[in-house]
Amino acid sequence: MSDPICRRMRPEEAEALVALLAAAYGNPRFGPTVARLSRMPNAAIHVLEADGALCAGAAVVDYGRVAYLGIVGTDPAMQGRGFGRRIVEAALAPVPADRVILLDASPSGAPLYETLGFVDVDASVVLEAQGPVEAPPVPGVVPMTEANLPAVAAYDAAVFGADRTAGLAALFREHPAGLVCRRDGRVAGYGLRHPDRIGPVLAEDQEIAAALVAALSVLAPAGPMTITVPSSHTPMLDHLRRRGVPELRRLRHMRRGGDRHPSDRGRIAAMASFHLG
Ligand SMILES: CC(C)(COP(=O)(O)OP(=O)(O)OC[C@H]1O[C@@H](n2cnc3c(N)ncnc32)[C@H](O)[C@@H]1OP(=O)(O)O)[C@@H](O)C(=O)NCCC(=O)NCCS
C-alpha cells in the first residue's frame, strides 16, 4: 500500500466514508450524519486515502469561538498504524488557533486525544428510552416552527457558547419535530426530536427540561430513542434513572484550548449529537 494522502472528502466518496465509519464504530447509521456535515458551510470532512481506498476520516464543525471534532474513524483493518493521529491532526490543522476544540471520546479514541493535549471536562452519558418518559407539563410549550429558528438559535448560542444556527437548522429541516418553551415572551427552553433520538434539549430549569423531554418522547415515531445527557446535568440524569431509562454508554467529553469550557453544560439537558455538540 502506498503512503496515504490526506485531503478534503470528495462528494462521491460519501458512501465509502459511511461504510468505513460503519465498520469502525459497528454502527451502520452514519449516512444522514455524513450528508448533513457535507451540506453545512462551516463543516469540513477530511479523509486519508491510499490507492483509491479510504483509510480514515474525521470532521470538524467550526462555530467561530468553538470547533467540534467528530466522526473520527480508521478502517479496522488499518488501525494501529498512526492513521488516527494523522487524520485528527489534518482535520484540526485548518482550525484557527483561538478556537476551543471540543469532542466526545470513545474508549479507543481517548488515548489519542490525551496525547494531543485534550483534557476531560465531564462525561456525555448515552441513555435509551423505549417509550414515553413521563413528567408534569409546564405552561408555554408550543410546537417549533421554521419561524422560531432565529430565536431558538440565539437562546442556544447563549447556553452552548457559540452560534450553532447551521447545524440546528439542518437537524430541524431533516425532521421538523421540535418544541419551544416561552416565558414572558422569551425562549426559556427548546428541544428537538429525531426518529431515533431526543436532543438537543436546553432549558432554564429542570422542570422545563423534563417537560420538554416528556412531550418530545410521545411524538411519532414510537420506538427506542437515545438521549445524551452531560454528566454535569445531574437533575436530568437522576430524572431519567428514576423513570427507568437505562444507560447505554458514556463518552469522555474533552476540551483543548481556552481557559474554561464555553458551554453552560448544567443547562444542556440533552446534546444534539457527537458531531454538533
Ligand atoms: C480511535 C481510532 C480512530 C484510532 O485509530 P488508529 O488509526 O488506530 O490510531 P493510531 O494508530 O493513530 O493510534 C493513535 C494513538 O492511540 C493509541 N491507541 C489507539 N488505539 C488504542 C486503544 N484501543 N487503546 C489504547 N491506545 C490506543 C495508539 O497507541 C496511538 O498512540 P501513539 O501515537 O502514541 O503510538 C480507531 O481506533 C477507531 O476508528 N475506533 C473506532 C471509532 C471510534 O471510536 N472513534 C473515536 C471516536 S472519539
The ligand as an ORCA input file, in Angstrom:
! r2SCAN-3c Opt
* xyz 0 1
  C      -9.800      5.865     17.543
  C      -9.238      5.393     16.225
  C      -9.652      6.381     15.136
  C      -7.724      5.331     16.321
  O      -7.253      4.994     15.031
  P      -5.823      4.390     14.758
  O      -5.556      4.578     13.307
  O      -5.724      3.001     15.287
  O      -4.929      5.365     15.639
  P      -3.355      5.483     15.649
  O      -2.720      4.261     15.039
  O      -3.002      6.808     15.077
  O      -3.081      5.490     17.200
  C      -3.234      6.687     17.906
  C      -2.714      6.548     19.293
  O      -3.713      5.952     20.118
  C      -3.213      4.778     20.737
  N      -4.283      3.822     20.649
  C      -5.012      3.510     19.577
  N      -5.977      2.629     19.916
  C      -5.842      2.404     21.246
  C      -6.512      1.594     22.192
  N      -7.554      0.820     21.847
  N      -6.085      1.606     23.466
  C      -5.038      2.374     23.827
  N      -4.362      3.155     22.975
  C      -4.752      3.167     21.709
  C      -2.037      4.353     19.893
  O      -1.095      3.709     20.698
  C      -1.512      5.662     19.364
  O      -0.620      6.279     20.271
  P       0.841      6.711     19.766
  O       0.620      7.587     18.555
  O       1.402      7.428     20.922
  O       1.507      5.415     19.441
  C      -9.746      3.974     15.876
  O      -9.451      3.102     16.966
  C     -11.198      3.865     15.561
  O     -11.614      4.079     14.412
  N     -12.015      3.492     16.566
  C     -13.432      3.241     16.377
  C     -14.202      4.515     16.196
  C     -14.011      5.437     17.354
  O     -14.276      5.097     18.485
  N     -13.520      6.639     17.028
  C     -13.165      7.642     18.007
  C     -14.340      8.400     18.405
  S     -13.893      9.564     19.605
*
